[in-house]
């Protein structure tokens, strides 16, 4: 349970990347007013696992990441990709770990990594509890944390190679009604990312075609498309206009 995983962090002694000893400290639990305010802003009931975790703590006072908390950190943006994003951590450089909250009741997961340099969205962990374990592993010897691998390697691989993307024509022939319906709404220049399985390390470059890249989402499905901007007319056409 997430609540138990968080309790185990309080007072945990770790060694940071500079070799300095650190003792983790939990923030105070959420107040009843904070819980009511949180629930009022959600489109689905607050999962009992999250409620119990918030009664233990609202986050870490210190730790391997710049910030980790169970009350939305806000400030994320990119509403066209995540209209109901819920930020739980950031690295201090403008990159966030977020939840994609859906209107249907259910567990809060997976955790996505939203990076701006390079501009990539990727699946980080299947649950908040798994994310916490990987966060703590940043300051533990013995294995490389999946968060470090994502931060340093995976996003650059996704940006460079664009793995797993589908052209609309290929998506239409995939035999998946949801995917087929989404592909039918897209131009032939689009590329589709299917993250419904939520496999860690899978993702897409939301800024693949520069700052004017269009992002579309298939409703509440974890299906996204990135579309290049329409080409601008040449300077002669702009100067003289379309011939009559």
C-alpha positions as CSV (number, residue, x, y, z in Angstrom):
1,X,0.0,0.0,0.0
2,X,1.1,3.5,-0.8
3,X,0.5,4.7,2.8
4,X,2.8,2.0,4.2
5,X,5.5,2.8,1.6
6,X,5.4,6.5,2.6
7,X,5.5,5.7,6.4
8,X,8.7,3.7,5.7
9,X,10.4,6.8,4.3
10,X,10.2,8.9,7.5
11,X,13.7,9.0,9.0
12,X,15.2,6.9,6.3
13,X,18.9,7.5,6.0
14,X,20.3,7.8,2.5
15,X,23.4,9.2,0.7
16,X,22.8,11.8,-2.0
17,X,24.7,12.1,-5.3
18,X,27.4,14.3,-3.6
19,X,28.1,11.6,-1.0
20,X,26.3,13.6,1.7
21,X,24.2,11.8,4.3
22,X,20.5,12.7,4.1
23,X,17.6,11.8,6.5
24,X,14.2,11.9,4.8
25,X,11.4,13.8,6.5
26,X,7.7,13.6,5.7
27,X,5.5,16.6,5.4
28,X,2.4,16.8,7.7
29,X,-0.7,14.9,6.7
30,X,-3.5,16.5,4.8
31,X,-6.1,18.3,6.8
32,X,-9.8,17.4,6.4
33,X,-10.2,20.8,4.7
34,X,-7.5,20.0,2.2
35,X,-9.1,16.6,1.5
36,X,-12.5,18.3,0.9
37,X,-10.9,20.9,-1.4
38,X,-9.1,18.2,-3.4
39,X,-12.2,16.1,-3.8
40,X,-14.2,19.1,-4.9
41,X,-11.9,19.7,-7.8
42,X,-11.8,16.1,-9.0
43,X,-14.1,14.6,-11.7
44,X,-14.1,11.2,-10.0
45,X,-14.0,10.0,-6.4
46,X,-10.7,10.2,-4.6
47,X,-9.3,6.6,-4.4
48,X,-9.2,5.2,-0.9
49,X,-5.5,4.4,-1.4
50,X,-4.8,8.1,-2.0
51,X,-7.0,9.2,0.9
52,X,-5.1,6.9,3.3
53,X,-1.7,8.0,1.9
54,X,-2.7,11.7,2.4
55,X,-3.6,11.0,6.0
56,X,0.0,9.9,6.4
57,X,1.7,12.8,4.6
58,X,1.3,15.2,1.8
59,X,4.8,14.5,0.5
60,X,8.5,14.7,1.2
61,X,10.1,17.7,2.9
62,X,13.4,16.7,1.3
63,X,14.5,14.0,-1.1
64,X,16.1,13.0,-4.3
65,X,13.8,15.1,-6.5
66,X,13.2,18.9,-6.2
67,X,9.7,18.2,-5.0
68,X,7.4,15.2,-4.4
69,X,3.8,15.7,-3.1
70,X,0.4,14.1,-3.2
71,X,-1.4,17.5,-3.4
72,X,-1.3,18.7,-7.0
73,X,1.9,20.7,-7.5
74,X,0.2,22.5,-10.5
75,X,2.1,24.6,-13.0
76,X,2.3,21.8,-15.6
77,X,0.3,23.0,-18.6
78,X,0.1,21.1,-21.9
79,X,-3.7,20.8,-21.6
80,X,-4.2,19.5,-25.1
81,X,-2.3,16.4,-24.1
82,X,-3.4,16.1,-20.4
83,X,-6.5,18.1,-19.7
84,X,-6.7,16.6,-16.2
85,X,-3.0,16.4,-15.3
86,X,-2.1,16.0,-11.6
87,X,1.5,16.8,-10.9
88,X,3.2,14.8,-8.1
89,X,6.9,15.7,-8.6
90,X,9.3,17.9,-10.5
91,X,13.0,18.1,-11.0
92,X,13.6,21.8,-10.6
93,X,14.3,22.2,-14.3
94,X,10.7,22.5,-15.6
95,X,10.1,18.8,-16.0
96,X,7.2,17.1,-14.2
97,X,6.0,13.6,-13.2
98,X,2.2,13.7,-13.6
99,X,-0.9,11.5,-13.3
100,X,-3.4,11.5,-16.1
101,X,-6.7,11.6,-14.1
102,X,-9.7,10.2,-15.9
103,X,-13.3,10.9,-15.2
104,X,-14.1,7.2,-14.4
105,X,-13.3,6.0,-10.9
106,X,-10.1,3.9,-10.6
107,X,-6.5,3.8,-9.3
108,X,-4.2,6.8,-9.9
109,X,-1.7,5.5,-12.4
110,X,0.4,5.2,-14.4
111,X,2.9,8.0,-13.7
112,X,4.1,9.9,-16.8
113,X,7.2,11.9,-17.2
114,X,6.6,15.2,-19.1
115,X,9.9,16.6,-20.3
116,X,10.4,19.9,-22.2
117,X,14.1,19.4,-23.3
118,X,13.7,17.3,-25.3
119,X,9.9,17.8,-25.6
120,X,8.8,14.2,-24.8
121,X,6.0,12.5,-22.9
122,X,6.9,9.0,-21.5
123,X,5.5,6.4,-19.2
124,X,7.6,6.3,-16.0
125,X,6.0,3.9,-13.5
126,X,2.8,1.9,-13.3
127,X,1.8,3.4,-10.0
128,X,2.7,6.1,-7.5
129,X,4.0,3.4,-5.1
130,X,6.4,2.1,-7.8
131,X,7.4,5.7,-8.6
132,X,8.3,6.3,-4.9
133,X,10.5,3.2,-4.9
134,X,12.4,4.4,-8.0
135,X,12.7,7.9,-6.5
136,X,14.3,6.5,-3.4
137,X,16.6,4.3,-5.5
138,X,18.2,7.5,-6.8
139,X,20.0,7.7,-3.5
140,X,20.5,4.0,-3.0
141,X,23.5,1.9,-4.2
142,X,23.2,-1.3,-6.1
143,X,21.1,-0.5,-9.1
144,X,20.3,2.3,-11.4
145,X,16.9,4.0,-10.8
146,X,14.5,3.9,-13.7
147,X,13.9,7.7,-13.0
148,X,17.6,8.3,-13.7
149,X,17.4,6.2,-16.8
150,X,14.4,8.1,-18.0
151,X,15.9,11.5,-17.2
152,X,19.2,10.8,-18.9
153,X,18.6,8.2,-21.6
154,X,15.0,7.3,-22.4
155,X,13.7,10.7,-23.4
156,X,16.7,11.2,-25.7
157,X,16.1,7.8,-27.3
158,X,12.4,8.6,-27.9
159,X,13.3,12.0,-29.3
160,X,15.9,10.5,-31.6
161,X,14.2,7.3,-32.8
162,X,10.4,8.0,-32.4
163,X,9.8,4.3,-31.6
164,X,6.3,2.7,-31.8
165,X,4.5,5.5,-33.7
166,X,1.8,4.6,-36.2
167,X,0.8,6.4,-39.4
168,X,-3.0,6.8,-39.7
169,X,-3.2,4.3,-42.5
170,X,-1.4,1.6,-40.5
171,X,-3.5,2.4,-37.4
172,X,-6.7,2.0,-39.5
173,X,-5.7,-1.5,-40.5
174,X,-4.7,-2.6,-36.9
175,X,-8.1,-4.2,-36.1
176,X,-8.6,-1.9,-33.1
177,X,-11.9,-0.1,-33.3
178,X,-10.8,2.8,-31.0
179,X,-7.5,3.2,-32.8
180,X,-9.3,3.0,-36.2
181,X,-11.8,5.6,-35.2
182,X,-9.1,8.0,-34.0
183,X,-7.0,7.5,-37.1
184,X,-10.0,8.5,-39.3
185,X,-10.1,11.9,-37.8
186,X,-6.4,12.7,-38.5
187,X,-4.5,14.0,-41.6
188,X,-2.1,11.6,-43.3
189,X,0.8,13.6,-41.9
190,X,0.0,12.7,-38.3
191,X,1.8,10.1,-36.2
192,X,-0.1,8.2,-33.4
193,X,1.3,7.2,-30.0
194,X,-0.6,4.4,-28.3
195,X,0.2,4.5,-24.6
196,X,-2.9,2.6,-23.3
197,X,-0.7,-0.2,-22.1
198,X,1.5,2.2,-20.1
199,X,4.8,0.4,-20.5
200,X,7.7,2.2,-18.7
201,X,10.0,3.8,-21.2
202,X,7.4,4.1,-23.9
203,X,6.5,7.6,-25.1
204,X,6.4,10.2,-27.9
205,X,7.9,13.5,-28.8
206,X,5.1,16.0,-28.2
207,X,7.2,18.7,-29.9
208,X,8.4,16.6,-32.8
209,X,7.7,19.2,-35.4
210,X,8.8,22.3,-33.4
211,X,6.8,24.7,-31.3
212,X,3.8,24.7,-33.7
213,X,3.3,20.9,-33.4
214,X,-0.4,20.1,-33.0
215,X,-1.3,17.6,-30.4
216,X,-4.6,15.8,-30.5
217,X,-6.0,13.2,-28.1
218,X,-8.6,10.5,-28.6
219,X,-11.0,11.7,-25.9
220,X,-10.1,10.0,-22.6
221,X,-8.1,7.3,-24.2
222,X,-4.3,7.3,-23.8
223,X,-3.9,7.8,-27.6
224,X,-2.2,10.9,-28.9
225,X,-1.4,12.2,-32.3
226,X,1.3,14.7,-33.2
227,X,0.7,16.7,-36.4
228,X,3.2,19.0,-38.3
229,X,2.0,22.5,-38.9
230,X,0.6,23.4,-42.3
231,X,3.3,24.8,-44.6
232,X,3.3,28.5,-44.9
233,X,2.8,30.0,-48.4
234,X,5.9,31.2,-50.2
235,X,6.9,34.8,-50.0
236,X,5.7,35.6,-53.6
237,X,2.2,34.3,-52.7
238,X,2.2,36.3,-49.5
239,X,3.3,39.4,-51.4
240,X,0.9,39.2,-54.4
241,X,-1.9,37.1,-52.9
242,X,-3.8,34.4,-54.7
243,X,-4.5,35.2,-58.3
244,X,-8.1,35.9,-59.2
